[in-house]
Amino acid sequence: MKISKLLYDCLFNLIVSIIMSIVMSLVLTSVNVGFTHVFFSAFLKSFIISVFISFFVIYFTIPLVSKWLQKVFIINNENK
């Protein structure tokens, strides 16, 4: 399936932000409130907020970090 670079980047960012937000929200919610009766609502609130924040953080930082790394390091393409 062919898609545009912009759509690909947005999908990549969304999937990474969802995975990252699930893990971080689960861990931090369990540490902060424990597995109590408010865990699920606290997790959902944390997850929704973190998905929006992480999407934009990923959107802006991945290209910057990639460009910075390409300036600092030379990629060895040999399969050794």
N, C-alpha and C positions, 0 to 999 in steps of 0.2 A: 504494500500500500504506500503510495507516494503522498507525502505531506510537506508543507512548507517548513523552512528552518525555524520560523517564528513559532509555528504551532508545535513543532518538535520540542523546542526549548521550553515553551510553556507547559507542555505535558511532562517533560522531564522534571522541571521545577516543582510542579504540582505533586507528582508521585513521590519525589524525594521529601518534600515538605510534609506530606501526609504520613509517610513512614517515620520520619524523624519526630513529628509531633505526637504520634501515637506512643512511641517509646518514651520520649521525655515526659509526656503528660502522665502516663501510667506510673513511671518511677517516681516523679515528684509528687503526684497526688497521693500515692501510697506512703511516701515518707512524711508528707505534711498532715494528712488527715487519717491515714491508716485505712484498713478495709472495714469501714463503718457503714452505717446506713446512708451517709452523705457522699460516699466515695464516687458513685456513678455520676451524680449531678456535678460534683466538683471536677471529675475527669472530663466530662463533656464540655464544661465551661472552659477549662484549661486547654483542651484539644482545639476547640473552635478558634480561640484567640491565637494560639500558637501556629495554626495552619496559615492564617492570614499573615502573621508576622514573618514566619519562616519562608513563605513563598517569595516575598519581596526581598528578604535578606539574601536568599539563594539567587534570585534573579539578578541582583546587582553584584554579588560577591564572586560567583563562579567565573564570569568572564574576566573580572579584574585579577583574580588569583591565577587563572590560566595564563593570561598575558604576562603577568609578573614571573611565573615559573618558566615560561618559554624564553624570557629575557635572561634569566639567571642560569638555567640549566640547558644542556644540549641533550636531546633524547637519543639514546642509542637504539637504533632499529634492528640491530643484529639479534638473532634468536639464539642466544647462548645462555 
